[in-house]
Amino acid sequence: MAGTAAAGLATALLQMAGAWLAAIVGTRVTVDIRSQLYRSLERLSLPSTTSGSRAP
């Protein structure tokens, strides 16, 4: 009986650790992708809005 409870507790702890690790890795991947996207967008040349001319 105690062995079954210990096995259940160990399984629950491993599941929690796996979920925590997946959340950490997912967050880091998201931050990395977002940073790369922002760097790419900053390198794009945008038309100047201070020239005084307006598009038709």
Biopython code that builds the backbone (N, CA, C, O; Angstrom):
import numpy as np
from Bio.PDB.StructureBuilder import StructureBuilder

atoms = [
    (1, "MET", "N", (0.830, -1.198, 0.000)),
    (1, "MET", "CA", (0.000, 0.000, 0.000)),
    (1, "MET", "C", (0.865, 1.249, 0.000)),
    (1, "MET", "O", (0.589, 2.182, -0.753)),
    (2, "ALA", "N", (1.904, 1.290, 0.824)),
    (2, "ALA", "CA", (2.785, 2.460, 0.873)),
    (2, "ALA", "C", (3.571, 2.593, -0.429)),
    (2, "ALA", "O", (3.852, 3.704, -0.877)),
    (3, "GLY", "N", (3.925, 1.458, -1.035)),
    (3, "GLY", "CA", (4.653, 1.495, -2.301)),
    (3, "GLY", "C", (3.816, 2.105, -3.412)),
    (3, "GLY", "O", (4.330, 2.833, -4.262)),
    (4, "THR", "N", (2.527, 1.805, -3.401)),
    (4, "THR", "CA", (1.620, 2.350, -4.412)),
    (4, "THR", "C", (1.466, 3.857, -4.242)),
    (4, "THR", "O", (1.446, 4.602, -5.221)),
    (5, "ALA", "N", (1.357, 4.293, -3.003)),
    (5, "ALA", "CA", (1.238, 5.728, -2.733)),
    (5, "ALA", "C", (2.517, 6.458, -3.128)),
    (5, "ALA", "O", (2.463, 7.553, -3.690)),
    (6, "ALA", "N", (3.651, 5.860, -2.839)),
    (6, "ALA", "CA", (4.933, 6.477, -3.197)),
    (6, "ALA", "C", (5.086, 6.557, -4.716)),
    (6, "ALA", "O", (5.580, 7.554, -5.243)),
    (7, "ALA", "N", (4.669, 5.525, -5.399)),
    (7, "ALA", "CA", (4.749, 5.519, -6.857)),
    (7, "ALA", "C", (3.833, 6.594, -7.441)),
    (7, "ALA", "O", (4.205, 7.278, -8.394)),
    (8, "GLY", "N", (2.656, 6.740, -6.880)),
    (8, "GLY", "CA", (1.722, 7.769, -7.337)),
    (8, "GLY", "C", (2.267, 9.166, -7.095)),
    (8, "GLY", "O", (2.140, 10.047, -7.946)),
    (9, "LEU", "N", (2.875, 9.365, -5.934)),
    (9, "LEU", "CA", (3.467, 10.661, -5.614)),
    (9, "LEU", "C", (4.636, 10.970, -6.546)),
    (9, "LEU", "O", (4.774, 12.095, -7.028)),
    (10, "ALA", "N", (5.470, 9.974, -6.795)),
    (10, "ALA", "CA", (6.603, 10.160, -7.706)),
    (10, "ALA", "C", (6.120, 10.492, -9.115)),
    (10, "ALA", "O", (6.694, 11.351, -9.784)),
    (11, "THR", "N", (5.082, 9.824, -9.560)),
    (11, "THR", "CA", (4.524, 10.095, -10.887)),
    (11, "THR", "C", (3.986, 11.523, -10.968)),
    (11, "THR", "O", (4.210, 12.225, -11.954)),
    (12, "ALA", "N", (3.286, 11.937, -9.936)),
    (12, "ALA", "CA", (2.740, 13.297, -9.919)),
    (12, "ALA", "C", (3.853, 14.332, -9.925)),
    (12, "ALA", "O", (3.754, 15.339, -10.627)),
    (13, "LEU", "N", (4.905, 14.105, -9.159)),
    (13, "LEU", "CA", (6.025, 15.045, -9.123)),
    (13, "LEU", "C", (6.743, 15.112, -10.469)),
    (13, "LEU", "O", (7.141, 16.192, -10.908)),
    (14, "LEU", "N", (6.907, 13.979, -11.115)),
    (14, "LEU", "CA", (7.542, 13.964, -12.434)),
    (14, "LEU", "C", (6.689, 14.683, -13.472)),
    (14, "LEU", "O", (7.219, 15.372, -14.344)),
    (15, "GLN", "N", (5.389, 14.526, -13.382)),
    (15, "GLN", "CA", (4.497, 15.228, -14.306)),
    (15, "GLN", "C", (4.572, 16.741, -14.087)),
    (15, "GLN", "O", (4.589, 17.510, -15.048)),
    (16, "MET", "N", (4.616, 17.159, -12.829)),
    (16, "MET", "CA", (4.728, 18.587, -12.522)),
    (16, "MET", "C", (6.055, 19.144, -13.032)),
    (16, "MET", "O", (6.094, 20.240, -13.591)),
    (17, "ALA", "N", (7.137, 18.398, -12.844)),
    (17, "ALA", "CA", (8.447, 18.842, -13.303)),
    (17, "ALA", "C", (8.470, 18.939, -14.831)),
    (17, "ALA", "O", (9.046, 19.874, -15.386)),
    (18, "GLY", "N", (7.857, 17.992, -15.495)),
    (18, "GLY", "CA", (7.791, 18.030, -16.958)),
    (18, "GLY", "C", (7.003, 19.222, -17.463)),
    (18, "GLY", "O", (7.401, 19.866, -18.433)),
    (19, "ALA", "N", (5.888, 19.522, -16.813)),
    (19, "ALA", "CA", (5.074, 20.673, -17.206)),
    (19, "ALA", "C", (5.834, 21.975, -16.967)),
    (19, "ALA", "O", (5.774, 22.890, -17.788)),
    (20, "TRP", "N", (6.544, 22.060, -15.850)),
    (20, "TRP", "CA", (7.332, 23.249, -15.534)),
    (20, "TRP", "C", (8.434, 23.444, -16.569)),
    (20, "TRP", "O", (8.643, 24.557, -17.051)),
    (21, "LEU", "N", (9.134, 22.376, -16.910)),
    (21, "LEU", "CA", (10.209, 22.451, -17.893)),
    (21, "LEU", "C", (9.674, 22.855, -19.268)),
    (21, "LEU", "O", (10.289, 23.669, -19.957)),
    (22, "ALA", "N", (8.548, 22.298, -19.664)),
    (22, "ALA", "CA", (7.944, 22.650, -20.952)),
    (22, "ALA", "C", (7.559, 24.130, -20.986)),
    (22, "ALA", "O", (7.724, 24.788, -22.013)),
    (23, "ALA", "N", (7.052, 24.651, -19.880)),
    (23, "ALA", "CA", (6.675, 26.067, -19.816)),
    (23, "ALA", "C", (7.905, 26.957, -19.924)),
    (23, "ALA", "O", (7.873, 27.972, -20.620)),
    (24, "ILE", "N", (8.982, 26.595, -19.249)),
    (24, "ILE", "CA", (10.217, 27.385, -19.298)),
    (24, "ILE", "C", (10.794, 27.392, -20.714)),
    (24, "ILE", "O", (11.137, 28.448, -21.246)),
    (25, "VAL", "N", (10.897, 26.227, -21.312)),
    (25, "VAL", "CA", (11.454, 26.124, -22.662)),
    (25, "VAL", "C", (10.563, 26.871, -23.657)),
    (25, "VAL", "O", (11.070, 27.587, -24.520)),
    (26, "GLY", "N", (9.259, 26.714, -23.546)),
    (26, "GLY", "CA", (8.338, 27.406, -24.441)),
    (26, "GLY", "C", (8.450, 28.912, -24.334)),
    (26, "GLY", "O", (8.401, 29.614, -25.344)),
    (27, "THR", "N", (8.598, 29.411, -23.127)),
    (27, "THR", "CA", (8.743, 30.851, -22.917)),
    (27, "THR", "C", (10.031, 31.353, -23.550)),
    (27, "THR", "O", (10.036, 32.393, -24.208)),
    (28, "ARG", "N", (11.104, 30.632, -23.359)),
    (28, "ARG", "CA", (12.386, 31.058, -23.933)),
    (28, "ARG", "C", (12.353, 31.048, -25.458)),
    (28, "ARG", "O", (12.905, 31.942, -26.099)),
    (29, "VAL", "N", (11.714, 30.048, -26.032)),
    (29, "VAL", "CA", (11.597, 29.985, -27.492)),
    (29, "VAL", "C", (10.777, 31.164, -27.999)),
    (29, "VAL", "O", (11.140, 31.788, -28.996)),
    (30, "THR", "N", (9.686, 31.473, -27.329)),
    (30, "THR", "CA", (8.839, 32.591, -27.721)),
    (30, "THR", "C", (9.598, 33.910, -27.646)),
    (30, "THR", "O", (9.500, 34.731, -28.557)),
    (31, "VAL", "N", (10.343, 34.120, -26.585)),
    (31, "VAL", "CA", (11.125, 35.348, -26.428)),
    (31, "VAL", "C", (12.178, 35.452, -27.530)),
    (31, "VAL", "O", (12.389, 36.528, -28.088)),
    (32, "ASP", "N", (12.827, 34.351, -27.840)),
    (32, "ASP", "CA", (13.858, 34.353, -28.881)),
    (32, "ASP", "C", (13.259, 34.681, -30.247)),
    (32, "ASP", "O", (13.812, 35.492, -30.989)),
    (33, "ILE", "N", (12.138, 34.060, -30.577)),
    (33, "ILE", "CA", (11.488, 34.333, -31.863)),
    (33, "ILE", "C", (11.034, 35.781, -31.936)),
    (33, "ILE", "O", (11.209, 36.436, -32.963)),
    (34, "ARG", "N", (10.456, 36.281, -30.865)),
    (34, "ARG", "CA", (9.995, 37.672, -30.844)),
    (34, "ARG", "C", (11.166, 38.641, -31.002)),
    (34, "ARG", "O", (11.052, 39.635, -31.720)),
    (35, "SER", "N", (12.282, 38.363, -30.342)),
    (35, "SER", "CA", (13.456, 39.226, -30.453)),
    (35, "SER", "C", (13.994, 39.231, -31.879)),
    (35, "SER", "O", (14.348, 40.287, -32.403)),
    (36, "GLN", "N", (14.057, 38.085, -32.497)),
    (36, "GLN", "CA", (14.528, 38.003, -33.876)),
    (36, "GLN", "C", (13.593, 38.765, -34.813)),
    (36, "GLN", "O", (14.054, 39.446, -35.729)),
    (37, "LEU", "N", (12.303, 38.655, -34.592)),
    (37, "LEU", "CA", (11.334, 39.371, -35.427)),
    (37, "LEU", "C", (11.508, 40.877, -35.282)),
    (37, "LEU", "O", (11.525, 41.588, -36.286)),
    (38, "TYR", "N", (11.637, 41.377, -34.065)),
    (38, "TYR", "CA", (11.795, 42.807, -33.853)),
    (38, "TYR", "C", (13.089, 43.318, -34.471)),
    (38, "TYR", "O", (13.105, 44.404, -35.050)),
    (39, "ARG", "N", (14.179, 42.550, -34.359)),
    (39, "ARG", "CA", (15.434, 42.958, -34.986)),
    (39, "ARG", "C", (15.280, 43.040, -36.504)),
    (39, "ARG", "O", (15.790, 43.965, -37.137)),
    (40, "SER", "N", (14.579, 42.075, -37.079)),
    (40, "SER", "CA", (14.357, 42.078, -38.526)),
    (40, "SER", "C", (13.512, 43.273, -38.948)),
    (40, "SER", "O", (13.795, 43.907, -39.965)),
    (41, "LEU", "N", (12.484, 43.581, -38.179)),
    (41, "LEU", "CA", (11.627, 44.714, -38.507)),
    (41, "LEU", "C", (12.376, 46.037, -38.393)),
    (41, "LEU", "O", (12.132, 46.954, -39.178)),
    (42, "GLU", "N", (13.271, 46.145, -37.439)),
    (42, "GLU", "CA", (14.028, 47.383, -37.269)),
    (42, "GLU", "C", (14.984, 47.615, -38.433)),
    (42, "GLU", "O", (15.326, 48.761, -38.723)),
    (43, "ARG", "N", (15.417, 46.567, -39.099)),
    (43, "ARG", "CA", (16.337, 46.697, -40.224)),
    (43, "ARG", "C", (15.635, 47.123, -41.511)),
    (43, "ARG", "O", (16.287, 47.578, -42.450)),
    (44, "LEU", "N", (14.326, 46.981, -41.561)),
    (44, "LEU", "CA", (13.587, 47.377, -42.760)),
    (44, "LEU", "C", (13.598, 48.894, -42.899)),
    (44, "LEU", "O", (13.517, 49.616, -41.905)),
    (45, "SER", "N", (13.699, 49.369, -44.127)),
    (45, "SER", "CA", (13.637, 50.812, -44.320)),
    (45, "SER", "C", (12.167, 51.196, -44.506)),
    (45, "SER", "O", (11.440, 50.580, -45.286)),
    (46, "LEU", "N", (11.764, 52.198, -43.791)),
    (46, "LEU", "CA", (10.385, 52.673, -43.859)),
    (46, "LEU", "C", (10.373, 54.044, -44.511)),
    (46, "LEU", "O", (11.328, 54.805, -44.358)),
    (47, "PRO", "N", (9.314, 54.373, -45.234)),
    (47, "PRO", "CA", (9.241, 55.700, -45.848)),
    (47, "PRO", "C", (9.173, 56.780, -44.773)),
    (47, "PRO", "O", (8.570, 56.595, -43.717)),
    (48, "SER", "N", (9.796, 57.890, -45.066)),
    (48, "SER", "CA", (9.813, 58.994, -44.111)),
    (48, "SER", "C", (8.454, 59.684, -44.100)),
    (48, "SER", "O", (7.847, 59.894, -45.151)),
    (49, "THR", "N", (7.983, 60.033, -42.916)),
    (49, "THR", "CA", (6.706, 60.745, -42.804)),
    (49, "THR", "C", (6.937, 62.228, -42.575)),
    (49, "THR", "O", (5.978, 62.983, -42.417)),
    (50, "THR", "N", (8.205, 62.664, -42.553)),
    (50, "THR", "CA", (8.498, 64.075, -42.292)),
    (50, "THR", "C", (8.797, 64.857, -43.562)),
    (50, "THR", "O", (9.153, 66.033, -43.488)),
    (51, "SER", "N", (8.659, 64.230, -44.723)),
    (51, "SER", "CA", (8.999, 64.913, -45.985)),
    (51, "SER", "C", (7.932, 65.918, -46.418)),
    (51, "SER", "O", (8.201, 66.756, -47.279)),
    (52, "GLY", "N", (6.778, 65.860, -45.868)),
    (52, "GLY", "CA", (5.716, 66.795, -46.206)),
    (52, "GLY", "C", (4.856, 66.358, -47.377)),
    (52, "GLY", "O", (3.798, 66.944, -47.608)),
    (53, "SER", "N", (5.268, 65.372, -48.103)),
    (53, "SER", "CA", (4.452, 64.905, -49.244)),
    (53, "SER", "C", (3.509, 63.814, -48.770)),
    (53, "SER", "O", (3.827, 63.027, -47.878)),
    (54, "ARG", "N", (2.364, 63.792, -49.380)),
    (54, "ARG", "CA", (1.366, 62.788, -49.026)),
    (54, "ARG", "C", (1.101, 61.882, -50.211)),
    (54, "ARG", "O", (1.124, 62.318, -51.362)),
    (55, "ALA", "N", (0.857, 60.648, -49.923)),
    (55, "ALA", "CA", (0.499, 59.694, -50.981)),
    (55, "ALA", "C", (-0.933, 59.950, -51.416)),
    (55, "ALA", "O", (-1.782, 60.287, -50.590)),
    (56, "PRO", "N", (-1.210, 59.795, -52.694)),
    (56, "PRO", "CA", (-2.595, 60.047, -53.188)),
    (56, "PRO", "C", (-3.593, 59.073, -52.620)),
    (56, "PRO", "O", (-4.780, 59.153, -52.935)),
]
sb = StructureBuilder()
sb.init_structure("model")
sb.init_model(0)
sb.init_chain("A")
sb.init_seg("    ")
for serial, (resi, resn, name, xyz) in enumerate(atoms, 1):
    if name == "N":
        sb.init_residue(resn, " ", resi, " ")
    sb.init_atom(name, np.array(xyz, "f"), 0.0, 1.0, " ", f" {name:<3s}", serial, name[0])
structure = sb.get_structure()
